[in-house]
Amino acid sequence: LVAFWLRHKGKMQGNNFQVDKEPLLQIPLVKTDNQTLHNEIVKLVEQLLAAQPKARAALSDSDKNFQANYIANLEQRINRAVYKIYGLNEDEIALIGQAV
């Protein structure tokens, strides 16, 4: 979500974000009062952080694919939870998915 925002509100240097103070300060951050959703995101991020060393250590192609799919699934679940916090509808989510 932040990548989408920076791509459209910040500046780009080719395919890279030009990270300036002003666009970073203007990122609309939302804090949720939904403790269940907050806990879900924390749990998913912890799982993601634990999965990354396993993915780097994977030796076989099947294990590499499994780890990559597992990480992609966790990232999708985190994104969905963040979209809920921001109150995005399916059209807005689709727009973000197309642009990133």
N, C-alpha and C positions, 0 to 999 in steps of 0.2 A: 504494500500500500504506500509506503514511504517512497519507494522507487518510482511508482506511478506519479505521485505528487511532485517529486523533484524533477522528473522528466518534463512535466507540464508547467511547473511554476518556477523551477530553477533554471540553471544554464547547463548546457552540455558542451563538452570538448570532444567532438567526434562521438564515440559510443560511451564515453565516460562522463560521469557527473562532475561538473565544476563545483566543488564544495566551498561555497562562500558563507560567511556568517549570517547574512540576512535571510537567505532562503531556509537555512537550518532553523533559525529562530521563529520562522513563520509556519513551520510544520504544525498542522492542527492535531495536537495530541489530546487524546480522550482518556480519562480515568473512569473505570467502571465501578459501580457500586455492587455489581453482580458478583458476589464472592464465588459462586459456583463456576462461573465463566472464567474468572481470574484464576482459580485453582486449576481448572482444566488447561489453561494456557501454560501455567507454570509447570505442570506435569508433562505436557507435550514438549516444552522446551528442554526440560531435564532429559527426557527420552532422546530428543534430537542430539543433544550434546554428548550423551553416552553412546549413541550410534555412530557418530563420526569417526572415532578412532577404530571401531570395528570395521567400518567401510574402508578405511585406509589400509588396514591390515589384511583385508580379504585377499586370498591367493587365487582361488579358482574363479572362472568366469561366472559360474552359477552363484557363487557366494557374493561376488561383486554385484551381480544383477539383483540378488535378493536384498542386499544392503542398500543399493541405490533406490529400489522400489520402496523399501521401508522408509528411507529418509524422505522421499518424495511424498509419501502418504502422510508422514508427520507434518511436513511443511504445508500440505494442503489443509490438514486439520487445523493447524495454527492460523493459517490465512482465514479460514471460515470463521473461527472464533473471533479474530480481529474484525472481520467484516460485521459480525453481530454487534460488537461493541460500538462500531461507527454507525450502525443502523442502515447499512447499505442494502439495497434491493437487488434482485437478480440481474436486472439490466445494468446497474452500476458495477456489479461484480464482473459481468461479462465484458464490459468496457475496459475494466482494469486488466482482465485476462488477455484481451487482445493487444493491449498497449505494452505489456511488460515482456 
